[in-house]
C-alpha cells in the first residue's frame, strides 16, 4: 500500500511538472498519452516515403497522400469534414510547366541568361505562350506602396508594358538614433511585413500593369539560398484554376541571382550597391535603366482537381457545437524531379510530413476525450501550400463552415524533430490572444514561448495560417526554432541549420539523429491550446495594432 501511495505521489508530481496543477489534467491524460513519438514517426515514414514521390499535387503522390490521411481520420473516429459526406474538398488547380528563354540588352550588349542557374521565370496566366519583347527595364527599389509608412516606390512613373526590377524583402531602414539597428517604426524593423513577400511584389506589379516583374535574390535578406528558388520555381508550378484563367496576373514573374543583377547594373553604367542604398529612402524615385528585357515562355498547362482533406469531431455542447476550431497542416511538397542526377525525390519529411503527422495525432488524441470538447474541431490538411498557400486560400474563399463561427486556426508547418526544448517558437507572437493561451500551456510544461528569432524571414506570411488571418480568423503558428535542452543555448538553432541545408532540398528526409520527444511536447502543447479555445467562454481576439483585427471586427458585426 505504501508503494502504491508513493507511486501515486510520484505520478502526481510528474503531471504537475509537465502541466501544472490543473483539474483537467486527469481527464485529458488519455488524450495526451495518445500522442507518442512512435505514432508521429509512423505517419512521417509513410508520408515521406519514396513511394509517395514527394507528394506533388495532381500526382500519384497526391492520390496516396489524401487516401492515407482520410483513412487515418476515419480510423480515429473523425467524421467526414465535408458536409457532402466525404473527407475531401475539391480544389481546382492548374499545373504549369514553363520553358523560358530570357535575355537582357544593356547599352547595346546582349546578356543571355541560363535557366535556372541565372534566373527562373514563369506565369500564373493559364496560357501556352507568353512573350515580352524589348521591354524597358525600370528599377523600382523594393517595389512597395505603403501609405501608412509614407512610402511609394512607383513615384511619377508609368510601368505599363515595362519590366520592373525589385529588391527582395522590405527596406532595411536604419534607426535614426542608432544606425547599428533598424528603425522599428518602419516596416517592422527586423521583422518582415507582408510588403516584403514576393507574393505582394508580383501582385502590385500586376496592378501597375507591368509586363514582367523581376526580383533580385539575395541570400541574407531572403534567409534562404538561391538553390531554394531553383527547386521551388524550376518545376511544375500550380495556380488556382479560376474561370478567367488568371488574366489579371502579371504576365511574367521572375527571379534573378545577385551576380546577374550586378552585371546588368554595371552594363548600364549603374552601381548596384549605390542603387540599393538609395532605395531605403522615402524620397527614392524609380530609375530607368539603359536596358531592355525579353522573355519567351512556353507553357504546358493542365487543369485538374486537387484536394484538401478534412475530418470533423463534433462538439459535446448543443449550444456550441456549431462553432469550430481548426488544426491545419499542408500535405503537399515539391514532388519528383526526373532531371536531377541521383536522388530525385523531395520527400519533405520535416516540411511537412511532420505537420500532417501532428494533425493526425491531434485527431486521434481528441477522439479519446469523453465527453468530447464543447465546440467542434476540424482537422484540415491542405494542398498546394508550396505553390502559394493555394489550398488554404481556396478553403477561405469557399469555407465548409462559416468563418464567423470559426474561432481559430492552429497551423503546424514543420515540427521540431530534434529533441526536447526549453522553449517553443511562437511565430505569430504578439498578434492574438492565442499567444496567451500558448504561453500558459507552455508554462505548465515548464517552458517559455519565444518570438520568431529570425523575424526577417517573414514566416508568419509564408504558411497557411496567413490565409486564415487575412480572412480575420485568429491564427496561431508555432515554428521549429527552439532551444534544445541537448545543445548550447547560445549556439546555432537546429531549425536554422535545417533551413540552410535541407529546406526544399532532396535531403529533407528522416535522419538517424531525430528525437521526436520534442515533437510530442509541442503536439501536446497545441492539444491543450485547442482544447482551451474549444472550451472557453469567448472567442480569441486579435490584439490592438494587428493588421487583421479590422477584418475580424467587421465579420463579427455583420
C-alpha positions as CSV (number, residue, x, y, z in Angstrom):
1,X,0.0,0.0,0.0
2,X,2.9,2.4,0.9
3,X,4.5,1.6,-2.5
4,X,1.2,2.4,-4.3
5,X,0.9,5.7,-2.4
6,X,4.5,6.5,-3.3
7,X,3.9,5.8,-6.9
8,X,0.7,7.9,-6.8
9,X,2.7,10.8,-5.3
10,X,5.4,10.5,-7.9
11,X,2.8,10.4,-10.7
12,X,1.2,13.5,-9.3
13,X,4.5,15.3,-9.2
14,X,5.2,14.3,-12.8
15,X,1.9,15.5,-14.1
16,X,2.3,18.8,-12.1
17,X,5.8,19.3,-13.5
18,X,4.5,18.8,-17.1
19,X,1.2,20.6,-17.0
20,X,0.9,22.3,-13.6
21,X,-1.8,21.8,-11.0
22,X,-4.7,21.6,-13.3
23,X,-8.1,19.9,-12.6
24,X,-8.4,19.0,-16.2
25,X,-5.2,17.0,-16.4
26,X,-6.7,13.7,-15.3
27,X,-9.5,14.0,-17.8
28,X,-7.1,14.9,-20.6
29,X,-4.5,12.3,-19.8
30,X,-5.8,9.5,-22.1
31,X,-5.8,12.0,-25.0
32,X,-2.3,13.3,-24.2
33,X,-1.0,9.8,-23.8
34,X,-2.2,9.0,-27.4
35,X,0.4,11.4,-28.7
36,X,3.6,9.4,-28.9
37,X,7.0,9.5,-30.7
38,X,6.3,6.2,-32.4
39,X,2.9,7.4,-33.6
40,X,4.2,10.5,-35.1
41,X,7.2,8.7,-36.7
42,X,4.9,6.1,-38.3
43,X,2.9,8.8,-40.1
44,X,6.0,10.7,-41.2
45,X,7.6,7.5,-42.5
46,X,4.6,6.8,-44.7
47,X,4.1,10.3,-46.0
48,X,7.8,10.9,-46.6
49,X,8.5,7.6,-48.2
50,X,9.8,7.3,-51.7
51,X,6.5,5.6,-52.7
52,X,4.7,9.0,-52.2
53,X,7.2,10.6,-54.6
54,X,7.4,13.9,-52.9
55,X,3.6,14.5,-52.6
56,X,3.1,16.8,-55.6
57,X,-0.4,18.0,-56.2
58,X,-2.0,16.2,-59.2
59,X,0.3,13.2,-59.0
60,X,0.5,9.7,-57.7
61,X,1.8,11.3,-54.5
62,X,-1.4,13.2,-54.0
63,X,-3.6,10.1,-54.5
64,X,-1.6,8.2,-51.9
65,X,-1.4,11.2,-49.5
66,X,-5.1,12.1,-49.4
67,X,-6.1,8.4,-49.1
68,X,-3.7,7.9,-46.2
69,X,-4.8,11.0,-44.4
70,X,-8.5,10.2,-45.0
71,X,-8.0,6.6,-43.7
72,X,-6.3,7.9,-40.6
73,X,-9.0,10.3,-39.9
74,X,-11.6,7.6,-40.3
75,X,-9.7,5.2,-38.1
76,X,-9.5,7.9,-35.4
77,X,-13.3,8.2,-35.4
78,X,-13.4,11.6,-37.1
79,X,-16.5,12.2,-39.2
80,X,-16.1,13.3,-42.8
81,X,-15.3,17.0,-42.7
82,X,-17.1,18.0,-45.9
83,X,-20.8,18.4,-45.4
84,X,-21.2,16.3,-48.7
85,X,-20.3,13.3,-46.6
86,X,-16.6,12.9,-47.7
87,X,-13.3,13.7,-46.2
88,X,-12.3,15.7,-49.3
89,X,-12.8,19.3,-50.6
90,X,-12.0,19.6,-54.3
91,X,-9.6,22.4,-55.2
92,X,-9.4,23.3,-58.9
93,X,-5.8,23.7,-59.8
94,X,-3.7,24.1,-62.9
95,X,-0.3,22.7,-63.3
96,X,2.1,24.9,-65.3
97,X,5.4,23.7,-66.7
98,X,7.4,26.7,-68.1
99,X,10.3,26.5,-70.5
100,X,11.6,30.1,-70.6
101,X,14.1,31.9,-72.6
102,X,15.3,35.3,-71.4
103,X,17.9,38.0,-72.2
104,X,18.8,41.5,-71.3
105,X,20.3,44.1,-73.7
106,X,22.2,46.7,-71.8
107,X,24.0,49.6,-73.5
108,X,23.9,47.6,-76.8
109,X,25.4,44.4,-75.2
110,X,23.2,41.3,-75.0
111,X,23.3,39.2,-71.9
112,X,21.8,35.7,-72.5
113,X,20.6,34.2,-69.3
114,X,20.9,30.5,-68.4
115,X,17.9,28.9,-66.9
116,X,17.6,28.0,-64.0
117,X,21.1,28.9,-62.8
118,X,20.9,32.6,-63.6
119,X,17.1,33.1,-63.4
120,X,13.7,31.5,-63.2
121,X,10.6,32.7,-64.9
122,X,7.0,31.6,-65.0
123,X,3.5,33.0,-65.2
124,X,0.3,32.5,-63.3
125,X,-1.6,33.1,-66.5
126,X,-3.0,29.9,-67.9
127,X,-1.9,30.2,-71.5
128,X,0.5,28.3,-73.6
129,X,2.9,31.1,-74.6
130,X,3.8,34.5,-73.2
131,X,6.2,36.9,-74.8
132,X,7.7,40.1,-73.7
133,X,9.9,41.8,-76.4
134,X,12.4,44.5,-75.8
135,X,10.7,45.8,-72.7
136,X,12.2,48.9,-71.0
137,X,13.7,48.0,-67.6
138,X,12.9,50.2,-64.6
139,X,14.5,49.7,-61.2
140,X,11.7,50.3,-58.6
141,X,13.6,49.8,-55.4
142,X,11.6,47.4,-53.2
143,X,8.5,47.7,-55.3
144,X,6.3,48.8,-52.4
145,X,3.4,51.2,-51.9
146,X,2.7,51.6,-48.2
147,X,0.7,54.7,-47.3
148,X,0.9,54.0,-43.6
149,X,4.7,54.5,-43.9
150,X,4.5,57.3,-46.4
151,X,6.2,55.0,-48.9
152,X,5.8,54.8,-52.7
153,X,8.4,53.2,-54.9
154,X,6.4,53.9,-58.0
155,X,6.6,57.7,-57.8
156,X,5.8,59.5,-61.1
157,X,6.4,56.5,-63.3
158,X,4.2,54.5,-65.6
159,X,5.4,50.9,-65.7
160,X,2.7,49.6,-68.0
161,X,4.2,47.2,-70.5
162,X,7.6,47.5,-68.9
163,X,9.9,45.2,-66.9
164,X,10.3,46.2,-63.3
165,X,13.4,45.1,-61.3
166,X,12.9,44.9,-57.5
167,X,15.0,44.2,-54.4
168,X,13.9,41.3,-52.1
169,X,12.2,41.8,-48.7
170,X,11.4,45.1,-47.0
171,X,13.5,48.3,-47.0
172,X,16.2,47.9,-44.2
173,X,16.0,51.4,-42.8
174,X,18.5,52.3,-40.1
175,X,17.2,53.7,-36.8
176,X,18.0,57.5,-36.9
177,X,19.1,57.3,-33.3
178,X,21.2,54.2,-33.6
179,X,22.4,53.3,-37.2
180,X,23.5,49.8,-35.9
181,X,19.8,48.9,-35.6
182,X,16.8,49.0,-37.9
183,X,14.0,51.5,-37.4
184,X,11.2,49.7,-35.6
185,X,8.7,52.3,-36.8
186,X,9.4,51.5,-40.4
187,X,8.3,48.1,-41.9
188,X,8.6,46.3,-38.6
189,X,12.3,46.9,-38.1
190,X,14.0,43.4,-38.4
191,X,10.6,41.7,-38.9
192,X,9.4,41.2,-42.5
193,X,6.0,42.7,-43.2
194,X,3.6,41.5,-46.0
195,X,5.2,44.2,-48.2
196,X,8.4,42.1,-48.3
197,X,6.7,38.9,-49.6
198,X,7.3,38.0,-53.2
199,X,3.5,37.5,-53.5
200,X,2.9,41.1,-52.7
201,X,5.6,42.3,-55.2
202,X,4.0,40.4,-58.0
203,X,0.5,41.5,-57.1
204,X,1.4,45.2,-57.1
205,X,3.3,44.7,-60.4
206,X,0.1,43.3,-61.9
207,X,-2.0,46.2,-60.5
208,X,0.5,48.6,-62.1
209,X,0.3,46.9,-65.5
210,X,3.9,45.7,-65.7
211,X,4.8,43.2,-68.4
212,X,7.3,41.4,-66.2
213,X,8.4,41.6,-62.6
214,X,11.9,40.5,-61.6
215,X,13.0,40.1,-58.0
216,X,16.8,40.2,-57.2
217,X,17.6,37.3,-54.9
218,X,20.0,37.9,-52.0
219,X,20.6,35.1,-49.5
220,X,20.9,37.2,-46.3
221,X,17.6,39.1,-46.5
222,X,15.8,36.2,-48.1
223,X,17.1,33.9,-45.4
224,X,17.5,31.1,-47.9
225,X,20.0,30.5,-50.7
226,X,19.2,30.8,-54.4
227,X,19.1,27.0,-54.6
228,X,15.7,27.2,-52.8
229,X,14.4,29.5,-55.6
230,X,15.6,27.0,-58.2
231,X,13.9,24.0,-56.6
232,X,10.7,25.9,-55.8
233,X,10.2,27.6,-59.2
234,X,12.1,25.5,-61.8
235,X,9.5,22.8,-61.8
236,X,5.8,22.4,-62.5
237,X,4.1,25.2,-60.6
238,X,0.5,25.4,-59.6
239,X,-2.2,28.0,-59.6
240,X,-5.9,28.1,-58.7
241,X,-7.8,27.4,-61.9
242,X,-10.0,30.4,-62.0
243,X,-12.7,30.9,-64.6
244,X,-10.8,33.9,-66.1
245,X,-7.6,31.8,-66.3
246,X,-5.8,34.4,-64.1
247,X,-5.7,37.0,-66.8
248,X,-5.1,39.8,-64.3
249,X,-1.8,38.3,-63.1
250,X,1.5,39.9,-64.1
251,X,2.4,38.2,-67.4
252,X,6.0,37.2,-66.3
253,X,7.3,36.8,-62.8
254,X,10.9,36.1,-62.4
255,X,13.9,35.9,-60.0
256,X,17.5,36.6,-60.9
257,X,20.7,36.0,-59.0
258,X,22.6,38.8,-57.3
259,X,25.5,38.3,-59.7
260,X,23.2,38.7,-62.8
261,X,21.7,41.9,-61.2
262,X,25.1,43.4,-60.5
263,X,26.4,42.7,-64.0
264,X,23.2,44.2,-65.6
265,X,23.6,47.3,-63.5
266,X,27.3,47.6,-64.4
267,X,26.5,47.2,-68.1
268,X,24.0,50.1,-67.7
269,X,26.6,52.3,-66.0
270,X,25.0,51.9,-62.6
271,X,26.3,50.7,-59.3
272,X,24.1,48.1,-57.6
273,X,25.2,48.9,-54.1
274,X,24.5,52.6,-54.6
275,X,21.1,51.9,-56.1
276,X,20.3,49.6,-53.2
277,X,21.3,52.3,-50.7
278,X,19.1,54.9,-52.4
279,X,16.1,52.6,-52.2
280,X,15.9,52.7,-48.4
281,X,14.9,56.4,-48.5
282,X,11.3,57.7,-48.7
283,X,12.4,60.1,-51.5
284,X,13.6,57.3,-53.7
285,X,12.4,57.6,-57.3
286,X,12.4,54.8,-59.9
287,X,15.4,54.6,-62.1
288,X,15.1,53.8,-65.8
289,X,18.0,51.6,-66.8
290,X,19.6,51.8,-70.2
291,X,18.4,48.2,-70.8
292,X,15.7,46.1,-72.3
293,X,14.3,42.7,-71.3
294,X,12.9,39.9,-73.4
295,X,11.1,36.8,-72.2
296,X,9.6,33.9,-74.1
297,X,7.7,31.4,-72.0
298,X,6.4,28.2,-73.5
299,X,4.0,26.7,-71.0
300,X,2.3,23.3,-70.7
301,X,-0.9,23.8,-68.8
302,X,-3.0,21.1,-67.3
303,X,-6.2,21.5,-65.3
304,X,-7.0,19.0,-62.6
305,X,-8.8,18.6,-59.3
306,X,-6.6,18.6,-56.2
307,X,-7.9,18.1,-52.7
308,X,-7.9,19.4,-49.2
309,X,-8.5,16.6,-46.6
310,X,-10.8,17.4,-43.6
311,X,-12.1,15.5,-40.7
312,X,-14.5,16.7,-38.0
313,X,-15.1,15.8,-34.4
314,X,-18.4,17.1,-33.2
315,X,-18.6,19.2,-30.0
316,X,-20.5,18.0,-27.0
317,X,-22.2,21.2,-26.1
318,X,-25.5,21.6,-28.0
319,X,-25.2,25.4,-28.0
320,X,-21.6,25.5,-29.1
321,X,-21.1,22.5,-31.4
322,X,-21.8,24.7,-34.4
323,X,-18.6,26.7,-33.6
324,X,-15.3,25.4,-34.8
325,X,-11.5,25.3,-34.0
326,X,-9.3,24.3,-36.9
327,X,-6.0,22.5,-36.8
328,X,-4.2,22.8,-40.2
329,X,-1.1,21.5,-41.9
330,X,-0.3,21.2,-45.6
331,X,0.3,17.7,-47.1
332,X,2.0,18.7,-50.3
333,X,5.7,19.0,-51.1
334,X,7.8,19.5,-54.2
335,X,7.4,16.1,-55.8
336,X,9.9,14.3,-58.0
337,X,12.4,16.0,-60.3
338,X,13.4,13.5,-63.0
339,X,16.0,15.8,-64.5
340,X,18.2,15.5,-61.3
341,X,21.1,13.1,-61.1
342,X,20.9,10.7,-58.1
343,X,18.1,11.4,-55.7
344,X,15.2,12.9,-57.5
345,X,12.5,12.8,-54.7
346,X,11.8,15.8,-52.4
347,X,10.4,13.7,-49.6
348,X,9.5,16.7,-47.4
349,X,9.9,14.8,-44.1
350,X,10.1,17.9,-41.8
351,X,8.3,20.1,-44.4
352,X,5.6,19.0,-43.9
353,X,5.0,15.3,-43.3
354,X,5.8,16.2,-39.6
355,X,3.0,18.7,-39.5
356,X,0.5,16.3,-41.1
357,X,1.6,13.7,-38.6
358,X,0.8,16.2,-35.8
359,X,-2.7,16.9,-37.2
360,X,-3.5,13.2,-37.5
361,X,-2.2,12.6,-33.9
362,X,-4.3,15.5,-32.6
363,X,-7.4,14.0,-34.3
364,X,-6.6,10.7,-32.6
365,X,-6.0,12.4,-29.3
366,X,-9.2,14.5,-29.2
367,X,-11.2,11.4,-30.1
368,X,-10.1,9.9,-26.8
369,X,-12.0,12.6,-24.8
370,X,-15.2,11.5,-23.2
371,X,-17.2,13.7,-23.4
372,X,-15.6,15.5,-26.4
373,X,-14.6,19.1,-26.3
374,X,-17.5,21.6,-26.2
375,X,-17.0,23.0,-29.6
376,X,-16.4,21.1,-32.8
377,X,-12.9,20.5,-34.1
378,X,-11.8,20.4,-37.7
379,X,-8.6,18.7,-38.8
380,X,-7.6,20.2,-42.2
381,X,-4.7,19.1,-44.4
382,X,-4.3,21.4,-47.3
383,X,-3.0,21.1,-50.9
384,X,-0.6,23.3,-52.8
385,X,0.8,25.3,-49.9
386,X,4.2,25.2,-51.5
387,X,2.7,26.9,-54.6
388,X,1.5,29.9,-52.6
389,X,-0.9,28.7,-49.9
390,X,-3.4,27.7,-52.6
391,X,-5.3,25.0,-50.7
392,X,-5.8,27.3,-47.7
393,X,-6.7,30.2,-49.9
394,X,-9.4,28.1,-51.6
395,X,-10.8,26.9,-48.3
396,X,-11.0,30.5,-47.1
397,X,-12.8,31.5,-50.3
398,X,-15.1,28.5,-50.1
399,X,-15.3,27.7,-46.4
400,X,-17.1,24.5,-45.5
401,X,-18.1,26.1,-42.2
402,X,-18.9,29.8,-41.5
403,X,-15.9,31.9,-40.8
404,X,-17.9,33.9,-38.4
405,X,-18.3,30.8,-36.3
406,X,-14.6,29.7,-36.7
407,X,-12.8,30.6,-33.5
408,X,-9.2,29.9,-34.6
409,X,-6.8,28.3,-36.9
410,X,-3.8,26.5,-35.3
411,X,-1.3,25.8,-38.0
412,X,1.5,23.4,-38.0
413,X,4.2,23.7,-40.6
414,X,7.5,21.8,-39.9
415,X,8.0,20.4,-36.4
416,X,11.0,20.3,-34.1
417,X,12.2,16.7,-34.6
418,X,15.5,17.1,-32.7
419,X,14.5,16.6,-29.0
420,X,13.0,18.3,-26.1
421,X,13.4,22.1,-25.8
422,X,13.4,24.7,-23.1
423,X,11.1,26.9,-25.1
424,X,8.7,27.0,-28.1
425,X,8.8,29.3,-31.0
426,X,5.6,31.3,-31.3
427,X,5.9,32.5,-34.9
428,X,2.7,34.6,-34.6
429,X,3.9,36.1,-31.3
430,X,2.0,39.3,-30.2
431,X,-0.8,39.1,-32.8
432,X,-3.7,37.5,-30.9
433,X,-4.9,36.2,-27.5
434,X,-4.0,32.7,-28.7
435,X,-0.5,33.7,-27.7
436,X,-1.6,34.0,-24.1
437,X,-3.1,30.5,-24.2
438,X,0.1,29.1,-25.7
439,X,2.2,30.8,-23.1
440,X,0.0,29.4,-20.3
441,X,0.2,25.9,-21.7
442,X,4.0,26.2,-22.2
443,X,4.4,27.4,-18.6
444,X,2.6,24.3,-17.4
445,X,5.3,22.3,-19.2
446,X,8.0,24.4,-17.5
447,X,8.8,26.0,-20.8
448,X,8.6,29.5,-22.3
449,X,7.3,30.9,-25.5
450,X,9.7,32.9,-27.7
451,X,9.1,35.1,-30.7
452,X,10.5,34.0,-34.1
453,X,14.3,34.6,-33.7
454,X,14.5,35.4,-37.4
455,X,11.5,37.7,-38.0
456,X,13.2,38.9,-41.2
457,X,12.2,35.6,-42.8
458,X,8.5,36.7,-42.6
459,X,7.5,33.2,-41.7
460,X,4.1,34.4,-40.5
461,X,3.3,35.3,-44.1
462,X,4.7,32.0,-45.6
463,X,2.3,29.4,-44.2
464,X,-1.4,28.5,-44.3
465,X,-2.2,30.5,-41.2
466,X,-1.8,33.7,-43.3
467,X,-4.8,32.9,-45.5
468,X,-7.0,32.4,-42.4
469,X,-5.6,35.6,-40.8
470,X,-6.3,37.6,-44.0
471,X,-9.9,36.5,-43.6
472,X,-10.0,37.7,-40.0
473,X,-9.7,34.3,-38.2
474,X,-7.3,34.5,-35.3
475,X,-4.3,32.2,-36.1
476,X,-1.5,30.6,-34.2
477,X,1.6,29.2,-35.8
478,X,4.5,27.6,-33.9
479,X,7.8,27.0,-35.6
480,X,10.7,24.6,-35.2
481,X,13.3,27.1,-34.0
482,X,13.6,26.0,-30.4
483,X,16.5,26.0,-28.0
484,X,17.1,22.3,-27.4
485,X,18.0,21.0,-24.0
486,X,20.8,19.0,-25.6
487,X,22.5,22.0,-27.2
488,X,24.3,25.2,-26.2
489,X,21.5,27.8,-25.7
490,X,23.8,30.4,-27.3
491,X,24.7,28.2,-30.3
492,X,23.0,27.9,-33.7
493,X,19.4,26.8,-33.7
494,X,18.8,23.4,-35.3
495,X,15.9,24.9,-37.2
496,X,18.2,27.5,-38.8
497,X,20.6,24.7,-39.8
498,X,17.7,22.8,-41.4
499,X,16.8,25.9,-43.4
500,X,20.3,26.3,-44.6
501,X,21.0,22.7,-45.7
502,X,17.7,20.8,-46.1
503,X,14.8,23.2,-46.7
504,X,13.2,22.4,-50.1
505,X,16.0,20.0,-50.9
506,X,16.1,16.3,-51.5
507,X,17.9,15.9,-48.2
508,X,14.7,16.7,-46.2
509,X,14.4,13.1,-45.2
510,X,14.1,11.2,-41.9
511,X,17.5,11.3,-40.2
512,X,19.2,8.9,-37.7
513,X,19.6,11.7,-35.1
514,X,15.9,12.5,-34.9
515,X,14.3,12.6,-31.5
516,X,10.6,13.1,-31.5
517,X,10.2,13.6,-27.8
518,X,10.3,17.4,-28.6
519,X,7.6,17.0,-31.2
520,X,5.4,15.2,-28.7
521,X,5.9,18.1,-26.3
522,X,4.7,20.5,-29.0
523,X,1.8,18.5,-30.1
524,X,0.6,18.1,-26.5
525,X,1.0,21.8,-26.1
526,X,-1.2,22.6,-29.2
527,X,-3.7,20.0,-28.0
528,X,-4.1,22.0,-24.8
529,X,-4.4,25.3,-26.6
530,X,-7.0,23.9,-29.0
531,X,-8.9,22.3,-26.0
532,X,-8.9,25.6,-24.1
533,X,-10.2,27.5,-27.2
534,X,-12.9,24.9,-27.7
535,X,-13.9,25.2,-24.0
536,X,-13.6,29.0,-23.5
537,X,-16.4,31.4,-22.7
538,X,-15.4,33.8,-25.5
539,X,-13.7,33.8,-28.9
540,X,-9.9,34.5,-29.3
541,X,-9.3,38.1,-30.5
542,X,-6.7,39.9,-32.5
543,X,-4.6,42.3,-30.3
544,X,-4.7,46.0,-30.9
545,X,-2.4,47.0,-33.8
546,X,-2.8,43.8,-35.7
547,X,-3.4,44.3,-39.4
548,X,-6.0,41.6,-39.3
549,X,-8.2,43.0,-36.4
550,X,-10.4,45.2,-38.6
551,X,-11.3,42.3,-40.8
552,X,-12.4,40.2,-37.8
553,X,-14.3,43.1,-36.2
554,X,-16.2,43.7,-39.5
555,X,-17.0,40.0,-39.8
556,X,-18.3,39.6,-36.3
557,X,-20.5,42.7,-36.6
558,X,-22.3,41.5,-39.7
